[in-house]
Structure formats: C-alpha cells, structure tokens
C-alpha cells in the first residue's frame, strides 16, 4: 500500500543571475516524496542536486539566485509562498537539513549544548531544564558518550565524525517529518562515513521520517535509499526504485554512472572501470535538446534538438521513469551482439 504524499515538487525552476550570465541551475523539476520514503538524489557537480533542495528550503541566496517558478507542497502548504518568518518556523521543526561540512554550520563560539537547546526552546517551547535534558538524550541517541558533560564542549573539541553526529542531533531535535542530507559524509574518512550512514538509517527507521540524501556516490545510495533520482543539467533524467534502476538503467547517463562504480557482484578480474567521456554542460548556455546528448554514445538526432519528457519505462514498474529518446536495452543488446560477431569472425 502506497503511503501518503508528504511533499510534491511541481515544475521548479531556479536561476542565478551573475555578471558572467544567467545560470540555468534547476530546470522544470517535478516529483513526489511519500511519508517515510528514503530518496537518493545523485549526479555530478552542477547537476542541480543541492540547488533544488536549497530552493525547497528557502535558502537560495538572493541575489544572485532566484526561484523563477514552481510549487513545493509540503503537508498541504506551498513552501514557496510562505513568508520568511513562516519558513523559519518550518525549517528545523518540520524539515531539517544536514550540510556537508559541520564546521561551517556549527557556531565555533557557542557550546554544543547552547546550539541544541536553542532549537528546542525556539521550536518546542521548552524550558532551560527540559531543553538540557532533551539535548543530552539527543547526543546519547547519536552515539556520543558522556553526553551531559559534552554539552559544555565547543565544536573544535569534537572530531569531524563527532561534529557530524552533533549536526544530526540538532536536525532531529524537533522530530522532523523530513530530513535532507546534502553530502554529509563527503569530508569524512571511509570508516566514519559508514558509521554515519548506519546511524542515519537506524534513526530513520526508529523515527519513521522521510529522507532526501544528496550525493555523487552511487555506492552510498545503494544501501541507503528506497528510490533513486538521477539528475543532469538541472533536470531529472531517471527516477525509480533503487534495485530496478541499478539492475535495468534506461538513461545513458545512469548507465555511465553505474559503469564507473566498482561492483564486486558483476565485475570480473581485470575489468577496468569506464569513465563518462566529456564534461558536464556550462549551464549559462543550456543545450537545446537533451543536455547529456554531446556525451551520449547512444544519442539520436532528436536528442540534439529536443528535450525528452520524463515518462514510465516500457516493461518496468510504474514508478520507474526515464527521459530518453532511445531504447537503451535494445541498443546495448545490439552492441553486444556486434562485439560477439566481431570476436567470432576473428
């Protein structure tokens, strides 16, 4: 049974008007997020992953940024129509966000306890005693030992992994319905990264909240998300259940990302990882057609002149959507048959 829709993004368009020209950062993005759903958003730098969630949160710097059009319905309200004061009440209380570098998010001159209790008193109306007790509970929940004593510490007295745990504690302080994580493990080493991911998974299951996890690493998304959303050139190029998209990608960009990912289950000894040739487009000069067309070995003439709509794939689940003018499985099959024929002919 499908859970109720928590948030619906409709035709979101965000631009940055700079001295070098207008950057077409987010281009007509639409999707639904259900209650309790874990959505992984992937793509290269400049694909629109982070900008689209910053638009949702009302955190686009203006100028130069501006949300040109669109709607973001969260629990029945269009976030883009809320006043700054109303949006501040939503941030932290109903939607929380974890950023990539906790040192830029935590105030270096305030204790950790002050920064957590501030959120609790603002959004939950707690007294000092109640807020301190809850803050200690939160630190303990995210795996920080001797929590009550550590409330008196400053950010520089914590390691990078511990600071990110503090950010998670702050984000979860008010039991939000949605947690947005913008590459929160990029600056951490692999061992700490795995610990943070495991912690977030456990907390999400315990609290029943929805999550959007933004990353360029498909390996992280594989064990974390229910659904995956692949972005390129400020657009969604593929979206669907994580297992189905990994097993049967229908967009050439998704296939390129998967082929550049080390996979012990399929890759044979001696196989080399394949990189995606070329570079992402300069979004000051957005292409007329599919933005991935210049790098796409499977492109058609139509790809160069017309942007394909996002539509259900043939033979897949209704939730598996792709923007492509070509039938990728058929093209890959023909390519393999041609290679086999060439080998057979010596």
C-alpha positions as CSV (number, residue, x, y, z in Angstrom):
1,X,0.0,0.0,0.0
2,X,1.4,3.4,-1.1
3,X,2.0,5.8,1.8
4,X,0.5,9.4,1.6
5,X,2.5,12.0,-0.2
6,X,4.5,14.2,2.2
7,X,5.9,16.6,-0.4
8,X,5.2,17.4,-4.0
9,X,7.6,19.5,-6.1
10,X,6.0,20.9,-9.3
11,X,7.8,22.5,-12.2
12,X,10.6,24.0,-10.1
13,X,12.8,26.4,-11.9
14,X,15.8,28.2,-10.3
15,X,18.2,30.7,-11.9
16,X,21.4,32.5,-10.8
17,X,21.8,35.9,-12.5
18,X,25.5,36.6,-12.4
19,X,27.9,39.1,-14.2
20,X,29.0,36.2,-16.4
21,X,25.4,35.4,-17.4
22,X,22.4,33.6,-16.2
23,X,23.0,30.1,-14.8
24,X,20.1,27.7,-15.5
25,X,20.6,25.7,-12.4
26,X,17.2,23.9,-11.9
27,X,15.0,23.3,-14.9
28,X,11.4,22.1,-14.5
29,X,11.9,19.6,-11.7
30,X,8.8,17.7,-10.6
31,X,8.4,14.7,-8.2
32,X,6.6,13.3,-5.2
33,X,8.1,12.2,-1.9
34,X,6.0,9.9,0.3
35,X,5.9,9.6,4.1
36,X,8.8,7.6,5.3
37,X,10.5,7.3,1.9
38,X,14.3,7.5,1.6
39,X,15.2,9.2,-1.7
40,X,18.7,9.2,-3.0
41,X,19.5,12.1,-5.4
42,X,22.6,11.6,-7.5
43,X,24.6,13.3,-10.2
44,X,27.8,15.2,-11.0
45,X,28.6,18.6,-9.6
46,X,26.4,21.2,-11.3
47,X,23.6,18.8,-11.9
48,X,21.1,20.7,-9.7
49,X,21.0,18.3,-6.8
50,X,21.9,20.7,-4.0
51,X,20.3,23.8,-5.6
52,X,16.9,22.2,-5.9
53,X,16.8,21.3,-2.2
54,X,18.1,24.7,-1.2
55,X,15.2,26.1,-3.2
56,X,12.8,23.9,-1.3
57,X,14.3,25.1,2.0
58,X,14.2,28.8,1.0
59,X,18.0,29.0,1.3
60,X,18.9,30.3,-2.2
61,X,21.0,33.5,-1.8
62,X,19.1,36.3,-3.4
63,X,20.7,38.0,-5.3
64,X,22.1,36.3,-7.4
65,X,19.7,33.3,-7.1
66,X,16.0,33.4,-7.8
67,X,13.2,30.8,-7.9
68,X,11.6,31.7,-11.2
69,X,8.6,29.5,-10.9
70,X,7.2,26.3,-9.4
71,X,5.4,25.0,-6.4
72,X,6.5,22.9,-3.4
73,X,3.6,21.5,-1.5
74,X,4.6,20.1,2.0
75,X,1.8,18.8,4.1
76,X,-0.7,20.8,2.1
77,X,1.2,24.2,2.1
78,X,3.2,25.7,-0.8
79,X,6.6,26.4,0.8
80,X,7.4,28.9,-1.9
81,X,4.5,31.1,-0.9
82,X,5.4,31.3,2.8
83,X,6.8,34.4,4.4
84,X,10.4,34.3,5.7
85,X,9.0,34.1,9.2
86,X,6.7,31.2,8.3
87,X,9.5,29.4,6.5
88,X,11.9,29.7,9.5
89,X,9.2,28.0,11.6
90,X,9.2,25.1,9.1
91,X,12.9,24.8,9.0
92,X,14.2,22.7,11.9
93,X,10.7,21.9,13.2
94,X,9.2,20.1,10.2
95,X,12.1,19.9,7.7
96,X,15.6,19.6,8.9
97,X,18.9,19.7,6.9
98,X,22.4,18.4,7.4
99,X,25.1,20.0,5.4
100,X,28.4,18.7,4.0
101,X,30.8,20.5,6.4
102,X,29.6,20.7,10.1
103,X,32.3,23.3,10.9
104,X,30.6,25.8,8.7
105,X,27.2,25.0,10.2
106,X,28.1,25.0,13.9
107,X,28.9,28.3,15.6
108,X,32.5,28.0,16.9
109,X,32.0,30.4,19.9
110,X,28.9,28.7,21.3
111,X,28.9,25.4,23.2
112,X,27.2,22.4,21.6
113,X,24.6,22.4,24.4
114,X,23.7,26.0,23.6
115,X,23.2,25.3,19.9
116,X,21.0,22.3,20.5
117,X,18.9,23.8,23.3
118,X,18.4,27.0,21.2
119,X,16.5,24.9,18.6
120,X,14.4,23.1,21.3
121,X,13.4,26.4,23.0
122,X,12.6,28.1,19.7
123,X,10.5,25.4,18.1
124,X,9.3,23.3,21.0
125,X,8.9,26.0,23.7
126,X,10.9,24.0,26.3
127,X,12.3,25.5,29.5
128,X,16.1,25.5,30.1
129,X,15.9,22.3,32.2
130,X,13.7,20.5,29.7
131,X,15.9,21.6,26.8
132,X,19.1,20.5,28.5
133,X,17.7,17.1,29.4
134,X,16.5,16.6,25.8
135,X,19.8,17.8,24.4
136,X,21.6,15.2,26.5
137,X,19.2,12.5,25.2
138,X,19.8,13.5,21.6
139,X,23.6,13.3,21.9
140,X,23.3,9.9,23.5
141,X,20.9,8.9,20.7
142,X,23.5,9.7,18.0
143,X,26.3,7.8,19.8
144,X,28.2,10.5,21.8
145,X,29.2,9.1,25.1
146,X,29.2,11.1,28.4
147,X,26.6,13.3,26.7
148,X,25.7,15.6,29.6
149,X,29.3,16.6,30.1
150,X,29.9,17.1,26.4
151,X,27.1,19.6,26.1
152,X,29.6,22.1,27.7
153,X,32.2,21.5,24.9
154,X,32.8,23.7,21.8
155,X,32.8,22.4,18.2
156,X,36.6,22.4,18.0
157,X,36.7,19.8,20.8
158,X,35.0,17.2,18.7
159,X,36.3,15.2,15.7
160,X,34.9,15.6,12.3
161,X,32.7,12.5,12.7
162,X,31.5,13.6,16.1
163,X,30.6,17.1,14.8
164,X,28.5,15.5,12.1
165,X,26.8,13.4,14.8
166,X,26.1,16.7,16.6
167,X,24.5,18.1,13.4
168,X,22.3,15.1,13.1
169,X,21.3,15.6,16.8
170,X,20.3,19.2,16.0
171,X,18.5,18.1,12.9
172,X,16.4,15.5,14.8
173,X,15.8,17.7,17.8
174,X,12.2,18.5,16.9
175,X,11.2,15.2,15.3
176,X,11.0,16.5,11.7
177,X,8.9,14.8,9.1
178,X,11.7,15.2,6.5
179,X,15.4,15.1,6.8
180,X,17.5,16.5,3.9
181,X,21.2,15.4,3.9
182,X,23.4,17.3,1.5
183,X,26.5,15.1,1.0
184,X,27.0,14.9,4.8
185,X,29.8,12.3,4.7
186,X,32.0,13.7,1.9
187,X,34.6,15.2,4.2
188,X,34.8,12.1,6.4
189,X,37.1,9.1,6.0
190,X,35.5,5.8,4.8
191,X,35.2,4.2,8.3
192,X,33.4,7.2,9.8
193,X,31.3,7.6,6.7
194,X,30.0,4.1,7.1
195,X,29.2,4.8,10.8
196,X,27.2,8.0,10.0
197,X,25.3,6.2,7.2
198,X,24.4,3.3,9.5
199,X,23.4,5.8,12.3
200,X,21.1,7.8,9.9
201,X,19.5,4.5,8.6
202,X,18.7,3.4,12.1
203,X,17.3,6.7,13.2
204,X,15.1,7.0,10.1
205,X,13.7,3.6,10.8
206,X,13.1,4.4,14.5
207,X,11.5,7.8,13.9
208,X,9.7,7.0,10.7
209,X,10.7,10.1,8.9
210,X,11.3,10.7,5.2
211,X,14.7,11.5,3.9
212,X,16.4,13.0,0.8
213,X,20.1,12.0,0.7
214,X,22.1,14.0,-1.9
215,X,25.4,12.5,-3.1
216,X,27.6,11.9,-6.1
217,X,28.4,8.4,-4.8
218,X,26.0,5.7,-6.1
219,X,27.7,3.2,-3.7
220,X,26.3,5.2,-0.7
221,X,22.8,5.4,-2.2
222,X,22.7,1.7,-2.9
223,X,22.3,0.6,0.7
224,X,20.5,3.7,2.0
225,X,17.6,4.7,-0.3
226,X,14.3,3.2,-1.4
227,X,14.2,5.2,-4.6
228,X,16.9,7.0,-6.7
229,X,16.6,10.2,-8.6
230,X,19.3,10.8,-11.2
231,X,19.9,14.5,-12.2
232,X,21.8,16.1,-15.0
233,X,21.8,19.6,-16.4
234,X,19.3,20.7,-13.7
235,X,16.8,18.0,-14.7
236,X,15.6,14.6,-13.6
237,X,16.8,12.1,-16.2
238,X,15.8,8.9,-14.4
239,X,13.9,8.0,-11.3
240,X,12.6,4.8,-9.7
241,X,13.0,2.0,-7.2
242,X,16.7,1.6,-6.3
243,X,17.0,-2.1,-7.2
244,X,15.2,-1.7,-10.5
245,X,17.3,1.3,-11.7
246,X,20.5,-0.4,-10.7
247,X,19.6,-3.6,-12.5
248,X,17.9,-2.0,-15.5
249,X,19.0,1.6,-16.2
250,X,17.2,3.2,-19.1
251,X,19.1,6.5,-19.4
252,X,22.7,6.5,-20.8
253,X,23.8,8.9,-18.0
254,X,22.6,6.5,-15.3
255,X,24.4,3.7,-17.1
256,X,27.6,5.7,-17.2
257,X,27.4,6.4,-13.5
258,X,26.9,2.7,-12.8
259,X,29.7,1.6,-15.1
260,X,32.1,3.9,-13.2
261,X,31.1,2.3,-9.9
262,X,33.2,-0.7,-8.5
263,X,30.8,-3.7,-8.2
264,X,32.1,-6.9,-6.8
265,X,28.9,-8.8,-7.8
266,X,29.4,-8.3,-11.5
267,X,32.8,-7.1,-12.4
268,X,35.4,-9.7,-13.5
269,X,39.0,-9.7,-12.5
270,X,40.9,-7.4,-14.8
271,X,37.9,-5.4,-15.9
272,X,38.5,-1.6,-15.9
273,X,36.1,1.0,-14.7
274,X,34.7,3.1,-17.5
275,X,34.5,6.8,-17.2
276,X,32.0,9.1,-18.8
277,X,33.8,10.9,-21.6
278,X,33.5,14.7,-21.9
279,X,32.4,17.2,-19.3
280,X,29.1,18.5,-17.9
281,X,27.5,21.4,-19.8
282,X,28.0,25.0,-19.0
283,X,24.5,25.9,-17.8
284,X,24.9,29.5,-18.7
285,X,24.4,28.2,-22.2
286,X,21.9,25.3,-21.8
287,X,21.7,23.0,-24.8
288,X,18.6,22.9,-26.9
289,X,18.0,19.2,-26.5
290,X,19.0,16.6,-24.0
291,X,21.8,18.1,-22.0
292,X,23.6,14.7,-21.9
293,X,23.5,14.3,-25.7
294,X,27.0,15.5,-26.5
295,X,28.5,12.8,-24.2
296,X,26.0,10.1,-25.0
297,X,27.2,7.3,-27.3
298,X,23.6,6.1,-27.8
299,X,22.2,9.5,-28.8
300,X,19.8,10.0,-31.7
301,X,19.4,13.1,-33.8
302,X,16.3,14.0,-31.8
303,X,18.4,14.1,-28.6
304,X,20.3,17.0,-30.0
305,X,17.3,19.1,-30.7
306,X,14.5,18.2,-28.3
307,X,14.4,17.6,-24.5
308,X,12.7,14.3,-23.8
309,X,9.9,14.3,-21.2
310,X,10.1,12.1,-18.0
311,X,7.8,9.1,-18.7
312,X,7.3,5.5,-17.5
313,X,9.7,2.9,-19.0
314,X,8.3,0.1,-21.1
315,X,8.2,-3.2,-19.2
316,X,9.1,-1.7,-15.8
317,X,7.2,-0.6,-12.7
318,X,5.0,2.5,-12.9
319,X,7.4,4.3,-10.6
320,X,10.4,3.8,-13.0
321,X,10.6,7.0,-15.1
322,X,13.1,8.0,-17.7
323,X,13.8,10.9,-20.0
324,X,15.3,9.5,-23.2
325,X,14.5,9.3,-26.9
326,X,16.2,5.9,-27.3
327,X,15.6,2.4,-26.1
328,X,18.8,1.7,-24.1
329,X,18.3,-2.1,-23.5
330,X,17.8,-2.7,-27.2
331,X,20.9,-0.6,-28.2
332,X,23.1,-2.4,-25.6
333,X,21.9,-5.8,-26.8
334,X,22.7,-4.9,-30.4
335,X,26.1,-3.6,-29.3
336,X,27.0,-6.8,-27.5
337,X,25.8,-8.9,-30.5
338,X,28.1,-6.9,-32.7
339,X,31.0,-7.4,-30.4
340,X,30.4,-11.2,-30.2
341,X,30.1,-11.3,-34.0
342,X,33.4,-9.5,-34.4
343,X,35.1,-12.0,-32.0
344,X,33.6,-14.9,-33.9
345,X,34.9,-13.5,-37.2
346,X,38.4,-13.3,-35.7
